[in-house]
């Protein structure tokens, strides 16, 4: 018997017998077969298959199956082949079955028929007289030569799964796998990586805009009505200091209150020598002074009224805080009412930076996270700050979540309305991670292709967590040390077709 080298599960096994040689040795009137047909380990057996004609045609076809054990001894028993196509839309499920006819030691010829062209699932079931049963899954196409192995497991009740050279395919995608040899992987640019536990941390660089600190803003309102006389601060964005005169105001109500205060002061001075009246006069003067103070006149202005001995016609109205004028509601000569907002003043130190974080990165953000603010035009560090607040709502248009960074701005270099780059540094955490490029989003779930050995790639549904630095956190579906496809997985998916629960793309 002639010996040669044939492929074994994607690699070459020296000393194995070619499928054509086995057929020629024991086949009587069997179809001629191509040489170097690959043999795959399935359970305790090695299986090789070839279709006649190749590629198959609509109508009558045949599959030759060669089976032997690891020592090369042919299998004695029977072989069953099921060729099927799942239901698609209104097209019903189709199936063609055949039992193998012995054509030589370990060589079986199975006849079947195809009612239509396309891609078919092929299941080869082994029923040996001695040894564990097993089954192998293949893909067959009327437009492509050869059968591609998509998975193989020992049959039910055969003992421990995975016995033999091929690991059992995952139960959720056993018929969605694809066999791709090493040489073809290289030509297709298919690369793999190992799933490992790594530090899950990221530096997010997001856009930010400078805004006034809403917690340090003030409104200028008065408790009396009147008229603006001399407007000192006459435009918005003008910086002001606490105590600076914004404008002077005339008010008949305030004029009367000043007159009452002066009369009470004079009465108290006149009654100083009379102990019976001095106490009452002093109380009246103090009450009149408190009335002016409640109308927001400063103690210095009230003392000036008492020294002058006459009411001040144009009373100075001062800024309560230092900052810039963000809103001005009056002009010179304007009439105003009690409670009307005349000015709005905002402080520049501290100041806010509102950063927009994408929805998928929002899970990495937390209160107190360190933030680095950079000038986007010079790429220099401007300030350091911390996240003080995370807004609970999400922008429905941009799908971003806003976070607020508070920082000091004593020099006024950060101007409200300008843009900065915000770097948010996440904390380091040990997590099981898979490369982002390995994940195929299907809409309903995420799928990766796992290299289970022997050249076989099978799809696997995974549950993912946070994303950082090109990696996803793995919450389920993968174990540390498993190998996944990171490049060319769309080509693998196209060849696999993902026939089983993973076919929903």
Buried (B, 14 or more C-beta within 10 A) or exposed (E): EEEBEBBBBBEEBEEBBBBBBBBBEBBEEBBEBEEEBBBBBBBBBBBBBBBBEBBBEEEEBBBBBBBBBEEEEBBEBBBBBBBBBBEEEEEEEBBBEBBBBBBBBBBBBBBBEBEEEBEBBBBBBBBBEEBBBBBBBBBBBBEBEBBBBBBBBBBEEBEEEEBBBBBBBBEBBBBBBBBBBEEEBEEBEBBBBEBEEBEBBBEBEBBBBBBBBEEBBBEBBBEBBBBBBEBBBEEEEEEBEEEEEBBBBBBEEBBEBBBBBBEBBBBBEEBEEEEEBBEEBBEBBBEBBEBBEEBBBBEEBBEEBBEEEEBBEBBBBBBBBBBBBBBBBBEEEBEBEEEBEBBBBBBBBBBBBBBBBEEEBBBBBEEEBBBBBBBEEEEEEBBEBEBBEBBEEEEEEEEBBBBBBBBEBEEEEBEBEBEBBBBBEBEEEEBBBBBBBBBBEBEEBBBBBBBBEBBBBBBBBBEBBBBBBEBBBBEEBBEEEBBBBBBBBEBBBEBBBBBBBBBEE
